Amino acid sequence: MGKLLPNTIDGFTYVTRETGSPEGLMLLHGTGGDEYDLVDLGRYIAPDLTLISPRGRAPENGMNRWFARHAEGILDEQDIKKRTAELHRFLPKATQAHGVSAKKLWALGFSNGANMAAAMLLLYPESFAGAVLFRPMLPLKPENLPDLKGKHLFIAAGTHDTMIPRESTEMLIGILQDQGAVLQVNWATAGHGFGQDEVVLAKQWFDSVLAGQ
């Protein structure tokens, strides 16, 4: 039940931890991470859910990323659209392969991975039931804004984050709220890295959301 299983589907290298639950959590690592980076975090926040943790396919100077950027804080929107389409095609195959309901897949992302999860929700809102986003920013503003009613999202931001403009995170929060998502936002007195207190808050939030379903 707790063993990590390496897999490949559609060019995505990933690991899973199967629990037999129809609910799943997709882990999306930050820049320079890999499919193992967030496994312990996922186990803590969602101990009973099946974990699906892929590796980003847009390397930058040897570091794994989910999509390209022009410079720090300036994202490549065309590549975001390409990479989200790839991940969108991967999701139903991965969930079916590991016994997860497509309607009960959640996302947990950090930094570049949080931005990827946010992009998926904005472009393919059916992808995730909700998400835990550590240090996200607005990845892009789609031409057609999605209906996010019923999506529960936890956002953990840092007031001293020098890598992400605060106004970009606030723009993301505003769009998500305007489109009907139910948000819990925590601004920690912290930088780009997140602390254990934020992890505990995320777990408490996730437990309460799952219990309320």
C-alpha positions in Angstrom: 0.0 0.0 0.0 2.8 2.5 0.8 5.3 1.4 -1.8 6.2 3.9 -4.6 5.7 2.5 -8.1 7.6 4.0 -11.1 5.6 4.3 -14.3 5.6 5.9 -17.7 2.5 7.0 -19.7 2.5 9.3 -22.7 6.1 10.3 -22.2 5.4 11.3 -18.5 7.7 9.6 -16.0 5.9 9.4 -12.7 5.6 7.5 -9.4 2.4 6.4 -7.7 1.5 5.2 -4.2 -1.7 3.3 -4.5 -4.1 3.1 -1.6 -7.2 1.6 -3.2 -9.0 4.9 -2.7 -11.1 6.4 -5.6 -9.7 9.8 -4.6 -6.2 10.8 -5.8 -3.7 13.6 -5.3 -1.5 14.7 -8.1 1.9 16.2 -7.0 3.5 18.9 -9.1 7.0 19.7 -8.1 8.8 23.1 -8.3 11.7 24.1 -10.6 14.6 21.6 -10.2 12.5 19.0 -8.5 11.4 15.6 -9.7 8.7 13.1 -9.2 9.9 12.2 -5.7 10.1 15.7 -4.3 6.6 16.1 -2.9 5.8 12.5 -2.0 6.4 12.9 1.7 4.3 16.1 1.7 1.6 14.3 -0.1 1.6 11.4 2.3 1.3 13.8 5.2 -1.5 16.0 3.8 -3.5 13.1 2.2 -2.5 9.8 3.9 -5.4 7.9 2.5 -5.4 9.1 -1.1 -3.6 7.5 -4.1 -0.7 9.7 -5.0 0.3 10.4 -8.7 3.5 12.3 -9.0 4.8 13.1 -12.5 8.0 14.8 -13.6 7.9 18.1 -15.5 8.9 17.8 -19.2 10.2 21.4 -19.9 13.8 21.3 -18.7 15.7 24.6 -18.2 19.5 24.3 -17.8 19.1 20.7 -16.7 16.4 21.5 -14.2 12.9 20.0 -14.5 10.1 22.4 -15.1 6.5 22.2 -16.2 6.8 25.0 -18.8 9.2 27.5 -20.1 9.7 31.1 -19.0 11.3 34.1 -20.6 12.9 35.3 -17.3 12.2 34.8 -13.6 8.6 35.9 -13.0 7.9 36.2 -16.8 6.2 33.0 -18.1 5.9 31.7 -21.6 2.2 31.6 -22.1 2.4 29.7 -25.4 4.4 27.0 -23.8 2.0 26.9 -20.8 -0.8 26.2 -23.3 1.2 23.4 -24.9 2.3 21.8 -21.7 -1.2 22.0 -20.0 -2.6 20.3 -23.1 -0.1 17.5 -22.7 -0.9 17.0 -19.0 -4.6 17.2 -19.7 -4.2 14.2 -22.1 -2.1 12.3 -19.4 -4.6 12.7 -16.6 -7.4 10.3 -17.7 -4.9 7.6 -18.6 -3.1 7.9 -15.3 -6.3 8.0 -13.2 -7.8 5.0 -15.0 -4.5 3.1 -14.6 -4.5 3.5 -10.9 -8.2 3.3 -10.0 -8.8 7.0 -9.3 -12.0 8.7 -10.3 -11.3 11.5 -12.7 -13.8 13.7 -10.7 -11.9 13.0 -7.5 -8.4 14.0 -8.4 -6.9 16.9 -6.4 -3.6 18.7 -7.1 -0.8 19.8 -4.8 1.9 22.0 -6.2 4.8 24.1 -5.2 6.1 27.2 -7.1 6.3 26.2 -10.8 4.1 23.2 -10.0 1.6 25.4 -8.2 1.5 27.6 -11.3 1.0 24.5 -13.5 -2.0 23.4 -11.3 -3.4 27.0 -11.5 -3.0 26.9 -15.3 -4.8 23.6 -15.5 -7.7 25.0 -13.5 -7.9 28.1 -15.7 -7.7 26.2 -19.0 -9.1 22.8 -18.1 -11.2 23.3 -15.0 -12.5 19.7 -15.0 -8.9 18.5 -14.4 -9.0 18.8 -10.6 -11.6 18.8 -7.9 -9.5 21.4 -6.1 -5.9 22.1 -5.1 -3.3 23.0 -2.5 -1.0 25.7 -4.0 2.2 26.6 -2.3 3.7 29.9 -3.6 1.6 30.3 -6.8 1.3 33.3 -9.1 -1.0 34.0 -12.0 0.4 31.9 -14.9 -1.8 33.3 -17.6 -5.2 34.9 -18.1 -7.2 32.8 -20.5 -9.4 34.3 -23.1 -12.4 32.5 -21.7 -12.5 32.4 -17.9 -13.7 29.0 -16.5 -16.5 28.2 -14.2 -14.8 27.2 -10.9 -17.9 26.8 -8.7 -17.4 24.0 -6.3 -13.6 24.0 -6.5 -12.0 24.2 -3.1 -8.5 25.8 -3.1 -5.9 26.4 -0.4 -3.3 29.0 -1.3 -0.1 29.5 0.8 1.7 32.7 -0.1 4.8 34.4 1.5 4.8 38.1 2.3 8.6 38.2 1.8 8.7 36.0 -1.4 11.3 37.7 -3.7 10.7 35.2 -6.5 7.0 35.9 -7.0 5.4 39.4 -7.3 2.7 39.7 -4.6 0.4 41.5 -7.1 0.6 38.4 -9.4 -0.5 36.1 -6.5 -3.3 38.6 -5.6 -4.4 38.7 -9.3 -4.7 34.9 -9.3 -6.7 34.9 -6.0 -9.0 37.5 -7.5 -9.7 35.6 -10.7 -10.3 32.3 -8.8 -12.7 34.0 -6.4 -14.5 35.8 -9.2 -15.0 32.5 -11.1 -16.6 30.9 -8.0 -13.8 28.9 -6.4 -14.0 28.6 -2.6 -10.6 29.8 -1.3 -8.7 29.7 1.9 -5.7 32.0 1.6 -2.8 32.1 4.1 -0.2 34.8 3.9 2.8 33.7 6.0 5.6 36.0 7.1 8.0 34.0 4.9 9.9 33.9 1.7 9.6 31.5 -1.2 10.1 28.4 1.0 7.3 27.3 3.1 7.3 26.2 6.7 5.8 23.3 8.7 3.1 25.6 10.2 1.8 26.2 6.7 1.9 22.5 5.9 -0.2 21.8 9.1 -2.7 24.5 8.0 -2.9 22.9 4.6 -3.6 19.4 6.1 -6.2 20.8 8.4 -7.9 22.5 5.5 -7.8 19.4 3.3 -9.1 17.2 6.0 -12.1 19.5 6.6 -12.8 19.8 2.8 -12.8 16.0 2.4 -14.9 15.5 5.5 -17.5 17.9 4.1 -18.0 16.2 0.8 
